[in-house]
Amino acid sequence: MIENLDFKSAKAKISKGRDKSYNRMISSLVTTQFLNIIKLRCAERSIELIKVNAAYTSLIGRLKYNNQVGFNVHRAAAMVIARRGLGFSDRRLPKESICLIRRVNQMVFHAPEDSCNNDTFGYHRKVREKYLDWYKVSLEALRAAAEALIRTDHPQSVFDEEIPLF
């Protein structure tokens, strides 16, 4: 199974007005050559190559398989791609997902209710928007907690303490 990625439209939009590093990155992609090599190797070994839509695979992997199975985000996304290729659906997301923030802090993300009426990508778009908002708020809360901890961990100078009266 492989992601069905197409960069033809992105390469066609390369212009002088855009960021040079972006243009360089898009120009240097050799996806067509790589895809041809993969197709050839699969044909040599009589292996069926299945292309699947890569939309929201990282998000689904992060919320559904990242901590539950113990995979990192990339392996979890690969699992979603493999499941799509096998015909399984990952439309349903858990109501609560434990997400790692900054690789250390575990926080719970609550997915919104599915009210997109059979529009899978509409639902995943809605979840992604809520996840990004939640992530920003969580980072700010962690930063504030870290700053408060730093302020309380450094004791005041000996001279700043009150001197007891006899």
Contacts in CASP RR format, 6 or more apart in sequence:
PFRMAT RR
TARGET T0000
AUTHOR 0000-0000-0000
METHOD contacts of the structure
MODEL  1
MIENLDFKSAKAKISKGRDKSYNRMISSLVTTQFLNIIKLRCAERSIELI
KVNAAYTSLIGRLKYNNQVGFNVHRAAAMVIARRGLGFSDRRLPKESICL
IRRVNQMVFHAPEDSCNNDTFGYHRKVREKYLDWYKVSLEALRAAAEALI
RTDHPQSVFDEEIPLF
1 49 0 8 1.000
1 50 0 8 1.000
1 51 0 8 1.000
1 52 0 8 1.000
1 81 0 8 1.000
1 82 0 8 1.000
1 84 0 8 1.000
1 85 0 8 1.000
1 86 0 8 1.000
2 35 0 8 1.000
2 38 0 8 1.000
2 49 0 8 1.000
2 50 0 8 1.000
2 51 0 8 1.000
2 52 0 8 1.000
2 81 0 8 1.000
3 51 0 8 1.000
3 52 0 8 1.000
3 53 0 8 1.000
3 54 0 8 1.000
3 57 0 8 1.000
3 81 0 8 1.000
4 51 0 8 1.000
4 52 0 8 1.000
4 53 0 8 1.000
4 54 0 8 1.000
5 31 0 8 1.000
5 54 0 8 1.000
6 31 0 8 1.000
7 26 0 8 1.000
7 29 0 8 1.000
7 31 0 8 1.000
10 26 0 8 1.000
11 26 0 8 1.000
11 27 0 8 1.000
11 29 0 8 1.000
14 23 0 8 1.000
14 26 0 8 1.000
14 27 0 8 1.000
15 23 0 8 1.000
38 49 0 8 1.000
39 49 0 8 1.000
41 47 0 8 1.000
42 48 0 8 1.000
42 49 0 8 1.000
50 85 0 8 1.000
52 81 0 8 1.000
52 84 0 8 1.000
52 85 0 8 1.000
53 84 0 8 1.000
54 81 0 8 1.000
55 121 0 8 1.000
55 124 0 8 1.000
56 121 0 8 1.000
56 124 0 8 1.000
56 125 0 8 1.000
56 128 0 8 1.000
57 77 0 8 1.000
57 80 0 8 1.000
57 81 0 8 1.000
57 84 0 8 1.000
58 73 0 8 1.000
58 74 0 8 1.000
58 76 0 8 1.000
58 77 0 8 1.000
59 124 0 8 1.000
59 127 0 8 1.000
59 128 0 8 1.000
59 131 0 8 1.000
60 76 0 8 1.000
60 77 0 8 1.000
60 80 0 8 1.000
60 90 0 8 1.000
60 93 0 8 1.000
60 124 0 8 1.000
61 71 0 8 1.000
61 73 0 8 1.000
61 76 0 8 1.000
61 77 0 8 1.000
61 79 0 8 1.000
61 80 0 8 1.000
61 90 0 8 1.000
62 73 0 8 1.000
62 76 0 8 1.000
62 77 0 8 1.000
62 97 0 8 1.000
62 99 0 8 1.000
63 93 0 8 1.000
63 94 0 8 1.000
63 97 0 8 1.000
63 99 0 8 1.000
63 109 0 8 1.000
63 111 0 8 1.000
63 127 0 8 1.000
63 131 0 8 1.000
64 76 0 8 1.000
64 80 0 8 1.000
64 90 0 8 1.000
64 93 0 8 1.000
64 94 0 8 1.000
64 97 0 8 1.000
65 71 0 8 1.000
65 76 0 8 1.000
65 79 0 8 1.000
65 80 0 8 1.000
66 72 0 8 1.000
66 73 0 8 1.000
66 76 0 8 1.000
66 97 0 8 1.000
66 99 0 8 1.000
66 100 0 8 1.000
67 97 0 8 1.000
67 98 0 8 1.000
67 99 0 8 1.000
67 100 0 8 1.000
67 106 0 8 1.000
68 94 0 8 1.000
69 76 0 8 1.000
69 79 0 8 1.000
71 79 0 8 1.000
80 90 0 8 1.000
83 89 0 8 1.000
83 90 0 8 1.000
84 90 0 8 1.000
89 120 0 8 1.000
91 114 0 8 1.000
91 120 0 8 1.000
91 123 0 8 1.000
92 114 0 8 1.000
93 111 0 8 1.000
93 127 0 8 1.000
94 111 0 8 1.000
95 110 0 8 1.000
95 111 0 8 1.000
96 108 0 8 1.000
96 109 0 8 1.000
96 110 0 8 1.000
96 111 0 8 1.000
97 108 0 8 1.000
97 109 0 8 1.000
97 111 0 8 1.000
98 106 0 8 1.000
98 107 0 8 1.000
98 108 0 8 1.000
98 109 0 8 1.000
99 106 0 8 1.000
99 107 0 8 1.000
99 108 0 8 1.000
99 109 0 8 1.000
99 135 0 8 1.000
100 106 0 8 1.000
101 107 0 8 1.000
101 135 0 8 1.000
101 138 0 8 1.000
101 139 0 8 1.000
101 142 0 8 1.000
102 139 0 8 1.000
102 142 0 8 1.000
105 138 0 8 1.000
105 142 0 8 1.000
107 138 0 8 1.000
109 131 0 8 1.000
109 134 0 8 1.000
111 127 0 8 1.000
111 130 0 8 1.000
112 126 0 8 1.000
112 127 0 8 1.000
112 130 0 8 1.000
114 123 0 8 1.000
115 123 0 8 1.000
116 122 0 8 1.000
116 123 0 8 1.000
116 126 0 8 1.000
END
